[in-house]
Amino acid sequence: MYKGKRGIAVLKKMLAHKKSLFIGRKSLLTVLLAVLVLLSSSSVPALGDQEQALGEQEQKYENPSKQEIARKLETIARQKNIPSVILKAIAFKESSWRQFDANGNVVISMPSDPKYNPAIGIMQVASYDASNTEEVERLKYDIDYNISRGADILNQKWEFTPKIGDGDRNKLENWYFAIWAYNSWSVKNNPNNAALLGQEAYQDKVLKLAATDYTKQGLATPVPITPIDPALLPLDYLPDKNQVWSTPEPYHLGDLHVGTGSDPSRGEGQPSIVRVSGQDRIETVNQIALTGWPNGSDIVILTRSDNFPDALAGVPLACKYNAPILCTEPNRLDQRVIDVLNTLKPRKVIVLGGEQAISPAVLAKLKETLTWTKDITRIAGADRYQTAALIAQNFAGQQEAVIATGLDYPDALSLASAAAARGIPLVLSTAKGLPEATKKVLQELKPSRIYVAGGEAAVAPQVVEQLKTVLNLNSGNITRLAGSDRYETSVKIAQAFYPAAYELYLATGRDFLEPLAAGAWAASRNACLLLVSPQGFTINGPTENYLTQLPSSVQVRIIGGEATISEKTVDRIKNLLGKTS
């Protein structure tokens, strides 16, 4: 008799053809015996579960490429305000960047003490509720979620372990105790105790990994990180949280305040104000994509270059997928965009808007250009409101939402970026009422808090009243962010979401394209997008007052050429921030 998968297959075939079988007593007995043999096999479940079990047996999970893992770690590190070199080194120490082993099984480490949970996946997460089946399954099969949970745990360790130096998260040496605690905040990881046992402390192993490129494939920029001198540490107990611990010298900086492709070991001499621009709007957008995603991107968002609504709603989507926004004319795919696509090598392109926005001819050219993938998806509704609603459906479970007018762009530019960084979708309204598509998607999402972009001329009071009724909200759950003009509105948003920004992106408020692309980039970095006038800003005005409140260490990116933001304005920014470069 056949057993296992082969036996199930035979049985299923017999049962499928039972009408053509003549079953006498002997034949019936034979069939029953076959069933009993199959059911007696330890590897075969009850008959009703056979098909499901077979599918599970045939399922084999594979790890993404090392390049993709690197991008995932970098993206989530930026979102969680952790230097990527730290998170990448910990992940490599824990699992060699593996979620699944060679047999396609989840990498799980069993603890020696049964009171502790097994450690799961790429970050070897052991802090979870074992009774929460959904949580356990996500840790096992959702790599992004596993990395995110590991980053959250590391941030928790940062909070309760002794503070090092000035507490600057971008100084790699300041993470020594947090890395120690990621494995276990115990004496076993005291380097003095480890040395007595002829071993090396966990955090010291991680620091050594950070000084290599792991796989010799150029996936990590080696950075030397100076450990705390063991002579300063106690011999057989944990470091005192109340003691002043100086940052070890020399110290090295991470990538929290610079672009994705910057060298983490750059030191203090790197210019703190950098301009990113091209010869025109499309080329500037291209430069944003190439600078912000120097290692390529798995997904690219493509939108039209001559109108704003689809791209506006697409900023949160771009951040969700860590994807740059590219743009082109409705009826022609710009060759310069083709060149960027060939550099980024995306596995998927999401096209925003219907055929009037991006024509079938452009899609045909995309298919011709992207020879390495056929995954080209269009998100399109009957109008801008429905398209925005369809995009918003990708944010199920989010407790917040942003609403902006679909008739103009200035008020929503900054808020779209700030919302995107927090995973908040953006939907559109007419000046005086909620379109049916917007109303429907909000009822589906059921957000408990709404941010309104702009004043009452943009989004009228009756729209707010509709929101209260549709979502059963009170006034305290709806926040309007508005100023006297687009620039003060941008400041209001910055103050609400980034009261102490560590990274600032400045873009023109007179056009939508460059700020939208920059907004997606800023959101991926959890950085602040601020709109400025081509003429600069008023002395002692809202923008100046906001800038003067920021630390001098803030990193600034100027988006666009001198026609959009003049060198005179840049000089003024330097003076306000106390910068020399």
N, C-alpha and C positions, 0 to 999 in steps of 0.2 A: 504493500500500500504506500501511497504517497503521503508525505507529512509536510507540515509548514505551509509556505506559500503555494508550493506545487499542489499539495493536497487540497487547499482551499480553491485553487483555480479549477481543479478537476471536478470537485463537488459542485461548484457554481455552474460549470458547464453542463453537468448531468441534470441539475435542477432546471436549468434554462431550457433543456430539451426534453423535459419530462413527458410532454405530449406525444412524442415520437417513440417513447419507451414502452415496451410491454412488460409490465411488472407482475410476475407471478409470485407465489410464496417464496421460492428460492431467491428470485431476483430482489424481492422486497427485503428479504433478510440480508442479502449482500449489501444493499444500499444502506440499511440501518447499521450494519457492522462498520461500513466505511465512515458513516457519520460519527459513530462512537469512537473509532480510532482517531479521527481528526480532532474531536472534542477532548480526547484524553491527552493529546499533545500539550505539554506545558507551555508551548509558545503560541497556542491558539486559543482565543477567547470564545465565549458563547456565540452561537450561530448568528444571533441578531447583531453582534458586534464585529463580525468577520470583515465586512467591507471597510469599516472605519479602521480596524486594526491593520489591515493590509495597507491602507493608505499611510498610516503612521510608520509602518515598517519601511515603506518605500521612500519616505521623506528623508532627504539628506541635506542638512544645512551646510552652507559654505561661507567662509569668511570673505568679506569684501577684499579688494586689493589693499596692499599696504599703503598705497597712495591715498585711497579713499578713507582708510582708517585715520591716516594723518590729518586729512581735511576735517573729518568728524571731530577729532580731538581738539584741533585748533579752533573750530567753530564754537564748540561747547565751552571750551576754556574762556574764550572771549565773552560769551554770554554770561558766564559765572564769575567774571572778573578774576580769573586765575591766569598767571603766565603760562602759555601753552607748553613751554619747555618742562615745566613742573608736572602738569597733568600727563603729558606724553611719556615722561620717564617713569612715573608711577604705574601707568597702564602697561608699559613694557616690562617692568619688574614683576607685576602681578600675573600677567598672562602672555607675554610676548606678543601683545596685540591680537589675541585670539579670543573670539567668542565661542567658536566651535573647534573641536579637535579634528584629527585627520579622518575619523570615522563619521563626521557630521554630527557628533553629539555635543551638547553644551559643556563647556569647560566648567566643572564643578569640583571644588576641593572640600573634602569632608573633614570636619574639625576633630581633634583628638578628644575633646570634651563634648559629650552629647548634648549639653545644655546650650551650646552655641549652634547657630545656623550654618549650613553649608555655604561656602563662598561661591558666588555665581558670576560667570562671564568675564568679560574683558577687564573690568575693574575689580573683580573678585568681591562683589558686594555681599556682605553678611548681615548688614543692619536692615532687617525687614521683618514684617509680620508673616511668619510661616503659614498662618491660617488664611491669609489673604491670597487666594489662588490667582486672582487676576494680577496682583502685584508680582508674584513669583513668576508667572508666565511672561510678563513684560520684561522682567530682568533676564529671563532665559533667551528670549527670541527677538527683543527689540534692542539693537546695539546702541542706538542713540539714547534710549532711555537708561540703559545700563551705565553708559558714560556719564550721563547727566546726574544719576544718583550718586555715582562715585565722586563727581565734582561737588555735589551738595555735602557729602560726608566730609570731604576735605575742607570745605568752608566751615563746617561745624567745628572741626579740629582747630582751624585757625582762630576761631572765637574763644575757645576755652583753654588753649595752651598759652604758656607765657609769651608776652609780647616781646618782639625783638626789634631793637632800634626805634625808629620813628613810626613803625607800623605800616610803612609804604609797601603795598602789595606787589609793586613792580620790582622791588629789590629781591632778587632770587634768594639771597642769603636769609632774608626774614622768614622764609617758609620752613626753616629747619625743624622746628618743634611740631608744626602741623604735619609735615611728612612723617616724622617720627610717630605721631599719634595715629596716622592713617592705618598703620599696621597694628599698633597697640601702644597706648600711652602707659607703658609699664617699664620697669627697671630692665627687662630683658633687652630693650633697645637703647639703653644707656651704653654709649661706646666703651666706657671704662669696664662695665660689667661684661660686655661682649668680648672685649680683649682678653679678660681673664679666662674666658671659655674657649679662646682661640678662634673666635668668630668675628664677624663684622656686623655692625648695627644696620638695621633695615634702611634707615634714612641715608646712611653713608653709601650704601649700595645704590640707592636712587640717584644720589648726587654724582656718583661715578658714571652711571648710565647717561645722565644729562651731558656729560663731557664726551659722549660718543655719538655716532649717527645710527646706533643700534644695529642695523642690518647691512651697513656699508652700501646702502642704496641712495644715500643723500636725502633720506626722509626726515632728518632732524638736523638742525644746526647745532653742532657741539658747543656747549657753553660750560666753562669751568665755574663751579659754585663753591665758594669757600665755606667749609663746615665750621661750626663752633669748636674752638679749641677744647679738647676733652679735659685739659687741665683745669678749665673753668667750671666744669660740671662736677656734681657730687659723685662719689664713688659707687654708692649702693642704694641710692634713692632718687626720686624724680626731681627735676629742676623746680625751683621755687617760682610760682607764678607771680609773686610780689617783688621778686628781685629784678633789677634793671639789667637787661641783657643787651649788650651793644651789638650792632650789625657787624659781622666779621668782615675784615678787610683782606684783600680788595673785594668790593662788592660788585655785582653785575646786574644789569637791568634786563627785564623781560620785555614782552611785546604788548603790554597793556595799553601803551600810549602812542603806539605807532601803527603803521599799516601792516596788513597780514604778512607781507613778504619781507618785512624788515629783519635785519639781523639782531637777534636778542642780545648779542654781546656788544652792541654798538657803543656803549658808554655814554657819557654826558655830552660829548662833543657834537652829536647829531643835531642838525637844524630842527628847531621846535616849531617852525612855521614853514610849511611846504605848499607850493601851488601845484595843482593837478589840472592840466588844461590841454586842449587841442586847438587846431586851426578854426574849427567851427563847433556847433553844438553836438553833432553826432560824434565827431572825433573826441570831444571832451568826455562824452559818455563812454566811448570805447576805452579811453585812458583810465577812467574810473574802474572799469571792469578788469583791465589788465593789471592795474596797481593793487586793487583790492583783492584780486584772486590770482596771484602770480603762479600758483600751482595748478591752475585749472579749476573747473567747477562741474559738478555732476549735472546740474540743472541750470538753464538759462531762461530768463523771462524775456520775451520779445513783445514790444508794443509799438504803436505808431508814433512817429516823431512830430506830427502836426496837430495833435489834440491830446488832452490830458486825462479824461475821466478813467479810462481803462487802466492806465499806468498808475494813477493815484490810488485806486483800490488794490493794485497789484504790489504795492510796497510791502505790506505785511506778508503777502504770499512769498515774495522774494526773500524776506528775512527768515521765514519759516523753513525754507529749503536752502538757506545760505546761497542764494543765487543772485548773480548780477542782473541788472536790467539793461538790455540793449534795445535800440530803437531803429526803425527804418521807415522809409516812405511807404504809404499804403499799397502802392502797386509795383514797387521795385525794391529788391533786396540789395542794399548798398554793398559794393565790393569791399569797402573797409570793414563792414560788419561781418562779411564772409571771412575776412582775414582773422578777425578776432575769434570767431567761432572755431576756426581751424587751430587757433592757439589754445583756447579753453578746452576744446574737445568734450563738450557736454554729452552725457548719455541721454539727456532728455531736454527738449525745448517746449516751453509752455507759451503759447501764443494767446495774447489777450485781445478780445474783441472779435466781432463778426467779420464777414467778408468785405464790408465797406471799410473797416479799419485796417485789416491785413488781408489782402486779396488772395485768391487761390494761386495766382502766379507766384506770389512770395512763398507760399507753402511748397509749391512745386520746386522752387529754387532751393529751399531749405532741404528738401528730401534729396536733391541732387548734390548738395554741398556736404551734408552730414552722412557720408558713406558708411560710417562706423555705427550708426544707429538709425532705427526707424521710428523711435519714440518721439513723435511730434504731436502735441495735444493742444487743442484749441478750447479756451473757455470763453463762451460768447452767449449773451442773452439778446433779447429783442431790442434792448436799448442799454444805455450806460448804467441805469439803475439795476436792471436785472443782471447785467454782467458783474457788477459789484456784489450783488447778492449771491451769485454763484461762486464767486471767489470766497466770500465770507463763510460759505458752507464748509470750507476746509478747516474751520476753527471751532468745531463742535466741542463743547465742554468749557469754553472760555467764558469767564464770568464778567467780562467787560467788553464794551464795543465803542467805537467812535462813529459819529455821524457828522457829515459835512455836506455842503451844497454841491450838487452835481453841475452847477451852472458856471462855476469859476474855481480857480485852483489855489489862490494865495493862502487863505486861512488854513487849508488842510495840509499844505506842504510839510510844515514842521510837525504837525500832529500825526500825520501818517507815519513818519519816521519814528517818532517817540512811541507811538502805539505798537508799531511793528517790533520794536526791541522787546516789548513785553508780551508779544504774541496776541495782540488785540486786533481784531478785524475792523475794517473801515467800510461803512455803507453810506449811500448817498441819498440825499433828500432834495426835493424841489424847494423853492423859497418858502412855500406856504403849506406844504403837506407832505406826508410820507407816501411815496409810491407803493403800490400794492406789493411789488417784489421785495422792497425793503421791509415793509411791515411783516410779510410772511417769514422772511429769514430771521428777523429779530424774534418772532414768536417761537421759531425753532431753536434758536440759540439760547434764549431766555437769559440774557445778561442781567446782572443785578446792579451794574453801574454803567452809565453812559457819559461819554465826553462829547461835548458839542464844540465843533471848530468854528470860531468866528462869532460876530455879533448878530443882533436880531435882524439886520438887513440881509444877512446870508442865510441864517436859519431862524425863521420867525418864531415868536413865542407859541403860536398855535401848534407848531411842530413838536415843541417840548411837551405841550399838553397831550398831544397824541401819543407820545412816547410813554407818558405816565399811564395813560389808559391801556395801551396795547400791552405793556410789560408790567402793569400794576406796580409802578414805582412812585415814590414820593419825591419831592423836590431835592431832598438831601442826597439822593442817588444819581442826580444828574448835574454834572459840572460843566459850565460853559467857560471856555478859555478864549477870551477876546480882548483886544486892545483898540485903540483909536484908529489904527491902520494895520496893514499886514505885518509890519516890522514889530510893532508893539505886541501884536498877537503872538508872533514867533517868540518874543521874550517871555510872555506869560506862560507859554507852553514849556519853554526851557526852564523857567523857575519852578514849574510844577513837577517836571519829570527829571530835571538835572540841576538841582540847586547847587551842586558842587562838581560840575563836569570835569572829568580828567582828560577828555578828548573832545575837540570842537571842530565841526565842519561848517564853513561859511560859504553860502551860495547866494546868488542873486534872487531877489524877490520879483524880478521883472520878466521872468520866463519860468516855465514849468519843467523843462526837460532835464537840465543839469541838476536842479535840486532834487528831482525825483530819483534819478540814478544815484546821486550822492546820498539821498535819504536811505536807500536800500543798503548802501555801503555802511553808513553811520549806524543804522539799526543792527547790522551784523556785528558791529563792534560795541553795541550798547553806548554809543557816543551821541552827542548832542548836535542836531542840525539847526543852524541859526540863519535866518534870512537877513541880508543887508542890501541897502540901496546902492546902485552904481555910484552915487554921489557921496557915499559914506553914511555917517550917522551924526545926529545932533549932539553937540557937547552937553554933557550932563543929562542926556536923554535916556530912555529905557535901555537901549542896547549898550551904551557906554556904562551905565550903572551895573548892568549884569556882568559885563566883562571885568570890571574892576573888582568884583566879588570872587572871581575865580582865582585859583592858585597860579602862581607864576609857572609852575611845572606843567600846566595844561598844554597838550599838543594840539596844534591848529593846522587844519588843511583848508586851503583856499581853493574853491572849485571854480574853474573857468579862468579866462584870460583877463588882461587888464581892462578890457572894455566892459567886463561885468563887475569886477572888483579891482579898483585901481591900486597902484603901488602906494599912493598917498594914504588910502584907507588901511593898507597892510601896515604901513609905518605907524599909523595911529594905534592900531591893535597892539603892536609891539610895545609902544609906550604905556598903554593901559595895563598890559600884562607884565610889564617890567622885563621884557625880553630883549636880548641883543642879537638874536638870530632867528 
